[in-house]
């Protein structure tokens, strides 16, 4: 039997590796909708942002050169891992099937790793700096960073409980953002991101034909039924990861060349194993180790593409 043992170890690793790849392939993610994925080949990457959006104009005479200010933002990749143990005697006794859910969960968490990083970056937007020196979600974004007297713009709206008026105001606010040259950025939101506590209220706001007595909304109690002008105006993304923010929601523009957030992919999740009998963990604990390793980072990007609405405390 002893001569067969190494083959059993190898077979178990092949089974676990195959299962890992299958689950990794089939697990859906959502970060692609709200974050621009950027491959990374170095420890740190610098990203450039423009303070205005050049527009096509009629060509009369010579070309008019846009003098664009480029704002730089540096993002450093970080190292991540997840590891599980499997008893050596379980492999020797051919009962590795009990570990199938463990490997499946390992793969799911690896695939959802970018989701986790992007949502964490979004939630931290009130305390992390954007390219203009203000917090990503802030009430004091200067329209023109080079002008001390520049008007201020806000993508952090207080006292905005999820209701008709608040949602309309957030949409109109984003569509009104101006660039450093005073011209509209022409940003149109297309996505409402909400915590699970708002799932059904948000769905009614965006899908109901009428707003009024037949729909219990913050602004609809006792009101006569009216046409719901918000119907179909935004897609809805409900994220259980936002459960700790039950009163806040986000409005995003995700259909431009860039997205509100960045996922920087240095090394995609890789399945690894320690199964040699002379490995230290096997010798000391009689356990094999299976794990995943990845490198990357997430961060906030171009602030006019996102608005955070704070509900009433």
C-alpha positions, -999 to 999 in steps of 0.1 A, spaced: 0 0 0 28 24 8 40 24 -28 5 35 -39 3 64 -15 22 90 -36 -2 82 -64 -31 89 -41 -17 122 -31 -11 132 -67 -46 121 -77 -62 141 -49 -43 172 -60 -55 167 -96 -91 162 -84 -90 193 -61 -73 214 -88 -98 204 -114 -127 212 -91 -111 246 -82 -108 256 -119 -144 246 -127 -158 266 -98 -135 295 -105 -148 295 -141 -185 292 -133 -188 317 -103 -203 350 -115 -189 384 -105 -201 419 -108 -169 440 -104 -166 443 -141 -197 465 -142 -184 491 -118 -147 489 -121 -122 492 -149 -99 462 -148 -63 472 -156 -35 446 -159 -5 454 -139 31 443 -144 48 462 -116 44 466 -78 28 500 -82 10 517 -111 3 553 -119 -31 563 -134 -38 596 -152 -71 615 -150 -82 644 -171 -99 674 -155 -121 680 -186 -134 659 -216 -123 672 -250 -151 675 -275 -153 674 -313 -157 709 -329 -160 722 -364 -126 725 -380 -122 761 -391 -86 772 -399 -59 754 -378 -65 728 -352 -73 740 -317 -50 721 -292 -66 712 -259 -43 720 -230 -54 692 -207 -43 690 -171 -33 654 -162 -38 643 -126 -18 613 -114 -29 586 -89 -7 558 -77 -20 524 -66 2 498 -50 -6 461 -54 -11 439 -23 -6 402 -18 -36 379 -8 -40 343 1 -65 317 14 -55 283 26 -72 251 38 -59 219 53 -67 183 44 -58 154 67 -33 131 52 -51 100 65 -83 111 48 -65 109 14 -49 76 23 -84 62 32 -101 75 1 -126 99 18 -116 131 0 -152 137 -11 -159 153 23 -136 181 13 -154 190 -20 -174 219 -4 -141 232 11 -124 234 -22 -155 248 -39 -157 276 -13 -120 283 -17 -125 287 -54 -156 309 -50 -138 332 -26 -109 335 -50 -132 344 -79 -151 369 -57 -119 385 -45 -121 414 -70 -157 420 -60 -146 423 -24 -118 447 -31 -139 470 -53 -167 472 -28 -143 479 0 -128 507 -21 -162 521 -28 -172 521 9 -139 538 18 -145 566 -7 -155 590 21 -120 587 37 -97 581 7 -84 608 -15 -92 613 -51 -69 629 -78 -81 664 -68 -69 661 -32 -104 658 -18 -120 626 -6 -135 606 -34 -170 611 -20 -169 648 -9 -189 680 -9 -160 701 -19 -146 690 -53 -132 721 -71 -145 724 -106 -110 738 -116 -82 726 -94 -59 755 -106 -84 782 -96 -86 790 -59 -119 806 -65 -133 777 -84 -169 767 -77 -173 735 -57 -192 703 -67 -205 676 -45 -209 638 -51 -218 632 -14 -254 640 -8 -267 640 28 -303 634 40 -310 614 9 -332 584 19 -340 562 -10 -372 578 -23 -384 595 -55 -371 630 -47 -337 618 -35 -332 596 -65 -342 623 -89 -319 648 -72 -289 624 -73 -295 617 -110 -298 654 -119 -267 662 -98 -245 638 -117 -258 650 -151 -249 686 -141 -212 681 -133 -189 705 -151 -153 701 -162 -125 725 -155 -134 744 -186 -169 750 -174 -185 727 -199 -208 699 -190 -191 665 -186 -222 649 -200 -222 621 -175 -255 601 -173 -259 576 -145 -271 541 -153 -268 521 -121 -282 522 -86 -261 502 -61 -280 494 -29 -277 473 2 -300 443 7 -322 462 31 -332 484 1 -337 456 -24 -375 457 -28 -379 495 -23 -353 501 -50 -370 476 -73 -403 493 -69 -388 527 -76 -372 515 -108 -398 491 -121 -433 501 -110 -456 518 -135 -472 540 -109 -460 557 -77 -486 564 -50 -510 545 -28 -503 512 -43 -465 515 -36 -453 522 0 -425 546 -6 -411 573 17 -427 601 -5 -458 581 -16 -479 575 15 -514 588 9 -505 604 -25 -525 599 -56 -511 573 -80 -488 590 -105 -467 580 -135 -433 567 -123 -409 587 -144 -380 568 -127 -391 535 -143 -362 521 -163 -340 550 -156 -313 529 -138 -303 493 -135 -303 479 -100 -273 461 -83 -281 449 -48 -249 439 -29 -251 419 3 -216 433 11 -232 466 18 -254 453 46 -234 473 71 -247 505 53 -284 499 54 -294 536 48 -269 545 21 -269 540 -16 -248 548 -47 -255 562 -82 -229 553 -108 -221 559 -144 -207 526 -158 -210 530 -196 -182 554 -203 -147 544 -215 -137 544 -178 -157 533 -148 -159 548 -113 -135 524 -97 -103 505 -106 -94 469 -102 -57 465 -107 -48 429 -115 -12 420 -109 -16 382 -105 -48 363 -109 -57 337 -83 -35 306 -85 -42 272 -69 -12 257 -51 -6 227 -29 19 213 -3 15 175 -4 50 161 -1 55 138 29 86 157 39 69 191 38 71 207 72 33 209 77 29 173 67 57 162 91 45 182 121 7 181 117 1 152 92 -19 176 70 -17 187 34 -23 223 25 -42 236 -5 -44 273 -11 -48 302 -35 -25 332 -40 -32 365 -58 -19 400 -61 -38 432 -69 -56 462 -56 -87 483 -60 -92 520 -57 -116 548 -65 -111 564 -99 -128 594 -116 -151 609 -89 -178 625 -112 -188 590 -122 -201 582 -87 -224 597 -61 -230 584 -26 -263 592 -9 -264 592 29 -297 583 44 -311 599 75 -292 586 106 
